[in-house]
Amino acid sequence: MADHILAHPGFADPVHDAQSSFRALLQALARPGTLHAVAAPPDPPAPLSPATAAVLLTLVDSDAPVHLAGPFALLAPWVAFHTGSGEAAADGAAFVLADALPEFAALPTGSDEIPEASATVILQVPALKGGPPLILRGPGIETMQEFAPLGLPGDFVARWAANRRLYPRGIDLVLCAGDRIAGLPRSTTVTEWR
């Protein structure tokens, strides 16, 4: 099984592709709810989307342990081989890869002194468009930004509001679908479209 997973390559051009994807991630988090293409690996192992694989290869390393939730647990050999990262429990992870939004209370949220010691959730969703419309406000958004990803739970707005109240602590969220990503930093306010 591991040999089959390891047959899937990482980035075609590791340095260039990682830099390009990192710039896209910075833009996604600086401009919440906007969609950005990433330099994806040519053949990521299932069930990774190209964007999710790119985010993993860009962010995760030996100093940033990842928790692989649900169907992604089987990808631990591929992640370790390409990033040098060991797998961590959810409560000790710098990154959490999931296909369903985890309970934020089970993840590191940092402290007022070290807010960056929190987890970033990498959430693979079916699509970044076509879902129930949300309105985003906050830093990086001039007035408001509409965002309508598919695959968020029905109570997402309430769960995000609880996360937002922890600021400067809290969880950051990177959503991935196809070869696109979008970011929701903890400073963003999310409400339902009315």
JOHUTA-V701283 format. One record per pair of residues at least 6 apart in sequence whose ideal C-beta (glycine too) atoms are under 8 Angstrom apart, sorted by the first residue. I is the first residue (numbers start at 0). J is the second residue. D is the distance in Angstrom with one decimal. If there is no record, write none. Layout:
((I/J/D) (I/J/D))
This chain:
((0/73/7.3) (1/76/4.1) (4/44/5.0) (4/73/7.2) (4/74/6.4) (4/76/5.4) (4/77/4.6) (5/76/6.0) (5/77/6.2) (5/80/5.7) (7/40/7.6) (7/42/5.3) (7/43/6.1) (7/44/4.2) (7/77/6.3) (8/40/6.1) (8/41/6.2) (8/42/6.2) (9/40/5.4) (9/56/5.5) (9/81/4.2) (10/16/3.8) (10/17/6.2) (10/38/6.9) (10/40/5.3) (10/53/7.6) (10/56/5.8) (11/40/7.0) (11/41/5.7) (12/38/7.9) (13/56/7.9) (15/38/7.3) (16/38/3.9) (16/40/7.6) (16/53/7.3) (16/56/7.7) (17/38/7.9) (17/56/6.4) (17/57/5.2) (19/37/7.2) (19/38/4.2) (20/37/4.4) (20/38/5.2) (20/53/4.6) (20/54/7.0) (20/56/7.3) (20/57/4.2) (21/57/5.2) (23/35/4.3) (23/36/6.6) (23/37/4.8) (23/38/7.8) (23/180/6.4) (24/35/7.8) (24/37/7.6) (24/54/6.8) (24/57/6.4) (24/58/7.2) (24/173/6.8) (24/180/6.7) (24/182/7.1) (26/33/7.4) (26/35/5.4) (27/33/6.8) (27/34/8.0) (27/35/4.8) (27/173/6.8) (27/180/5.1) (27/181/5.6) (27/182/3.6) (28/139/7.9) (28/171/6.9) (28/173/7.5) (28/182/3.8) (28/184/5.1) (29/139/5.0) (29/182/7.8) (30/139/5.0) (30/140/7.4) (30/144/7.8) (30/182/7.8) (31/135/5.1) (31/137/6.7) (31/139/5.6) (31/140/6.1) (31/144/6.3) (31/146/7.6) (31/181/7.6) (31/182/5.8) (31/183/5.5) (31/184/6.2) (31/187/4.5) (32/133/7.8) (32/135/4.4) (32/140/7.3) (32/144/4.0) (32/145/7.2) (32/146/3.5) (32/181/6.0) (32/182/7.9) (32/183/7.2) (32/187/7.7) (33/144/6.9) (33/181/6.5) (34/127/5.5) (34/128/7.9) (34/179/4.8) (34/180/7.4) (34/181/5.4) (35/179/6.5) (35/180/5.5) (35/181/7.2) (36/178/5.7) (36/179/5.8) (37/49/7.5) (37/50/5.3) (37/53/4.1) (37/54/7.0) (37/57/7.7) (37/178/6.3) (37/179/7.4) (37/180/5.7) (38/53/6.2) (39/49/3.2) (39/50/6.2) (39/52/6.3) (39/53/4.7) (39/178/5.0) (40/49/6.8) (40/52/5.0) (40/53/6.6) (40/56/6.6) (43/49/5.8) (43/51/7.4) (43/52/3.5) (44/52/7.9) (44/74/6.0) (44/77/5.4) (46/70/5.2) (46/71/7.1) (46/98/7.3) (46/123/7.6) (47/55/7.5) (47/71/7.4) (47/74/6.8) (47/123/7.3) (48/123/5.6) (48/175/5.7) (48/176/6.1) (48/177/5.9) (48/178/7.6) (49/177/6.7) (49/178/4.6) (50/175/4.0) (50/176/6.5) (50/177/6.2) (50/178/5.2) (50/179/5.7) (50/180/5.1) (51/96/7.1) (51/121/6.4) (51/123/4.6) (51/175/4.2) (53/178/7.8) (53/180/7.9) (54/121/5.3) (54/173/5.8) (54/175/5.9) (54/180/6.3) (55/65/7.2) (55/78/6.2) (55/81/7.9) (55/82/6.7) (55/94/7.8) (55/96/6.6) (55/121/6.8) (56/81/5.9) (56/82/6.5) (58/94/6.0) (58/119/7.3) (58/121/7.7) (59/65/4.8) (59/78/6.6) (59/82/4.4) (59/84/4.7) (59/93/7.8) (59/94/5.6) (60/82/5.5) (60/83/5.7) (60/84/5.9) (61/82/7.5) (61/83/4.0) (61/84/5.9) (61/85/7.6) (62/93/8.0) (63/84/6.3) (63/93/4.1) (63/94/6.2) (64/84/5.7) (64/85/5.7) (64/86/7.0) (64/87/3.5) (64/91/6.7) (64/92/5.5) (64/93/5.7) (64/94/7.6) (65/78/6.2) (65/82/7.7) (65/84/5.3) (65/86/6.6) (65/87/6.5) (65/92/5.9) (65/93/7.0) (65/94/4.5) (65/95/7.2) (65/96/6.1) (66/86/6.8) (66/87/5.3) (66/88/6.4) (66/89/4.6) (66/91/7.9) (66/92/3.8) (66/94/7.3) (66/95/4.6) (66/96/7.1) (66/118/8.0) (67/74/6.0) (67/75/5.8) (67/78/6.7) (67/86/6.0) (67/96/5.3) (68/89/7.2) (68/95/6.3) (68/96/6.4) (68/97/4.0) (68/98/7.5) (68/99/7.6) (68/101/6.2) (69/97/6.1) (69/98/5.5) (69/99/6.5) (70/98/6.4) (71/96/4.9) (71/97/7.2) (71/98/7.1) (75/86/5.0) (78/84/6.0) (78/86/7.5) (79/85/6.6) (79/86/7.5) (87/93/7.7) (89/95/6.0) (89/101/6.6) (89/105/5.2) (89/106/5.8) (89/118/7.8) (90/105/6.1) (90/106/6.7) (90/107/6.5) (91/107/7.0) (92/106/7.1) (92/107/7.1) (92/118/5.5) (93/107/7.9) (93/118/6.3) (93/119/7.1) (94/118/6.6) (94/119/5.3) (94/120/7.7) (94/121/5.9) (95/101/5.8) (95/106/6.1) (95/118/5.4) (95/119/7.5) (95/120/4.9) (95/121/6.9) (96/121/4.8) (96/123/7.4) (97/120/6.4) (97/121/7.4) (97/122/5.8) (97/123/7.4) (98/122/7.3) (98/123/5.0) (98/124/7.7) (98/150/7.8) (99/152/7.5) (100/120/7.3) (100/122/6.2) (100/151/6.5) (100/152/5.4) (100/155/6.8) (100/158/7.1) (101/120/6.4) (103/158/6.6) (103/161/7.2) (103/162/5.2) (103/169/7.7) (103/170/5.0) (106/117/7.5) (106/118/4.2) (106/120/7.3) (106/170/6.0) (107/116/6.2) (107/117/5.3) (107/118/4.9) (108/117/5.0) (108/118/7.6) (108/162/8.0) (108/165/5.7) (108/168/4.6) (108/169/5.6) (108/170/6.4) (109/115/6.3) (109/116/4.5) (109/117/3.6) (109/167/7.6) (109/168/4.5) (109/169/7.3) (110/116/6.6) (110/168/6.4) (111/167/6.7) (111/168/6.5) (114/167/4.1) (114/168/5.2) (114/169/7.6) (117/168/6.3) (117/169/6.3) (117/170/6.1) (117/171/7.2) (117/185/7.7) (118/170/5.9) (119/170/7.2) (119/171/4.6) (119/172/7.4) (119/173/6.3) (120/170/5.8) (120/171/7.4) (120/172/5.1) (120/173/7.2) (121/173/5.1) (121/175/6.4) (122/150/7.7) (122/172/6.1) (122/173/7.0) (122/174/5.2) (122/175/7.0) (123/174/8.0) (123/175/5.1) (123/176/7.0) (124/148/5.2) (124/149/5.8) (124/150/3.4) (124/151/7.1) (124/174/5.5) (124/175/7.1) (124/176/5.2) (125/149/4.5) (125/150/5.0) (125/176/6.4) (126/148/6.8) (126/149/4.4) (126/150/7.5) (126/176/5.1) (126/177/7.6) (127/148/4.9) (127/149/7.7) (127/174/6.2) (127/176/4.8) (127/177/7.8) (127/179/5.6) (127/180/8.0) (127/181/5.4) (128/147/5.8) (128/148/7.3) (128/149/7.6) (129/147/6.3) (129/149/5.4) (130/147/4.6) (130/148/5.0) (130/149/4.1) (130/150/6.9) (130/151/6.6) (131/147/6.5) (131/151/7.8) (131/191/7.2) (131/192/7.4) (132/145/5.6) (132/146/7.5) (132/147/4.5) (132/191/7.7) (132/192/3.8) (133/145/7.2) (133/146/5.0) (133/147/6.5) (133/155/7.9) (133/156/7.0) (133/189/5.4) (133/190/7.0) (133/191/6.3) (133/192/6.5) (134/143/5.2) (134/144/7.4) (134/145/6.3) (134/146/7.8) (134/189/7.3) (134/190/5.0) (134/191/7.3) (134/192/5.7) (135/143/6.6) (135/144/4.3) (135/145/7.6) (135/146/5.4) (135/183/7.4) (135/187/5.3) (135/188/7.0) (135/189/5.8) (136/142/7.7) (136/143/5.4) (136/144/7.6) (136/187/7.2) (136/188/4.7) (136/190/7.6) (137/184/7.9) (137/186/5.2) (137/187/4.4) (137/188/5.1) (138/184/7.6) (138/186/5.1) (138/187/7.6) (139/184/7.8) (139/187/7.9) (140/187/7.5) (145/192/7.0) (146/181/6.8) (146/183/8.0) (146/189/8.0) (148/174/5.5) (148/176/7.3) (148/181/6.9) (149/176/7.8) (152/158/7.3) (155/189/7.4) (156/189/5.6) (156/190/6.4) (156/191/5.5) (159/183/7.5) (159/189/4.7) (160/188/7.9) (160/189/7.3) (162/169/4.8) (162/170/5.4) (162/185/6.1) (163/169/6.8) (163/185/6.5) (163/186/7.7) (163/187/7.3) (163/188/6.1) (163/189/7.6) (165/185/7.2) (166/185/5.7) (166/186/6.1) (167/185/7.7) (168/185/7.7) (169/185/3.5) (170/185/6.2) (171/182/7.3) (171/183/7.1) (171/184/5.0) (171/185/5.5) (172/182/7.1) (172/183/4.2) (172/184/7.9) (173/180/5.9) (173/181/7.6) (173/182/5.5) (173/183/7.8) (174/180/6.6) (174/181/4.8) (174/182/7.5) (174/183/7.1) (183/189/7.2))
